[in-house]
Amino acid sequence: MADIKTKPTDASVLEFLNSIENETRRRDGFRLLEIFNSIMDEPPVMWGDSIIGYGTYHYKYESGHEGDMLITGFSPRKQNLSLYIMPDFASKEELLSKLGKHRLGKSCLYINKLADVDLMVLKELIEKGVKYMHEKYD
């Protein structure tokens, strides 16, 4: 079985954010750090070389594959801000309709820049995602 690449590291979250060349992306990364820090009790941790994650949960698939993953987090990537906030977007359609410009992945929310979205709605989505993860995996 392949070794999972997304693991917690000892790298500095602040050094990572400060290393982002694009000023808007760097500023948005620091703003997301503030938002996630206001929601989460756990400190942020670098997962791999580009994801800032909070908390962990253990998963196990029917195939036998298992591992640990972050409960929530984000990555200020070159092409967009990737937010890892919940695998249950289908039940959040009304809230997502109020968010602003975004795209969805399986358990990722993609935003070009924070100026494109309502930050209060974003915070509520993050909070609901964390609650969902705690209910499912605690």
BELURHU-V605089 format. One record per residue. RES is the residue in one small letter. SS is DSSP state (@ for helix, = for strand, . for the rest). PSI is psi in whole degrees, 0 to 359 (* if undefined). Layout:
RES | SS | PSI
RES | SS | PSI
//
This chain:
m | . | 139
a | . | 144
d | . | 134
i | . | 136
k | . | 334
t | . | 96
k | . | 155
p | = | 145
t | . | 176
d | . | 6
a | . | 153
s | . | 126
v | @ | 315
l | @ | 320
e | @ | 319
f | @ | 310
l | @ | 319
n | @ | 339
s | . | 352
i | . | 123
e | . | 318
n | . | 121
e | @ | 317
t | @ | 316
r | @ | 319
r | @ | 313
r | @ | 316
d | @ | 323
g | @ | 316
f | @ | 325
r | @ | 319
l | @ | 322
l | @ | 315
e | @ | 314
i | @ | 310
f | @ | 320
n | @ | 328
s | @ | 340
i | @ | 320
m | . | 144
d | . | 331
e | . | 150
p | . | 156
p | . | 146
v | = | 140
m | = | 131
w | = | 119
g | . | 210
d | . | 3
s | . | 6
i | = | 131
i | = | 116
g | = | 160
y | = | 133
g | = | 174
t | = | 156
y | = | 157
h | = | 131
y | = | 154
k | = | 121
y | . | 162
e | . | 333
s | . | 347
g | . | 345
h | . | 133
e | = | 164
g | = | 188
d | = | 145
m | = | 161
l | = | 147
i | = | 318
t | = | 164
g | = | 190
f | = | 164
s | = | 120
p | = | 80
r | . | 165
k | . | 316
q | . | 334
n | . | 174
l | = | 123
s | = | 122
l | = | 126
y | = | 91
i | . | 337
m | . | 150
p | . | 9
d | . | 48
f | @ | 331
a | @ | 325
s | @ | 3
k | @ | 23
e | @ | 317
e | @ | 315
l | @ | 317
l | @ | 328
s | @ | 340
k | @ | 352
l | @ | 314
g | = | 198
k | . | 120
h | . | 168
r | = | 157
l | = | 143
g | . | 193
k | . | 311
s | . | 24
c | = | 147
l | = | 126
y | = | 128
i | = | 137
n | . | 309
k | . | 153
l | @ | 334
a | @ | 343
d | @ | 351
v | = | 162
d | . | 114
l | @ | 331
m | @ | 321
v | @ | 318
l | @ | 315
k | @ | 319
e | @ | 320
l | @ | 318
i | @ | 313
e | @ | 316
k | @ | 323
g | @ | 317
v | @ | 316
k | @ | 315
y | @ | 313
m | @ | 318
h | @ | 320
e | @ | 323
k | @ | 325
y | @ | 354
d | . | *
//
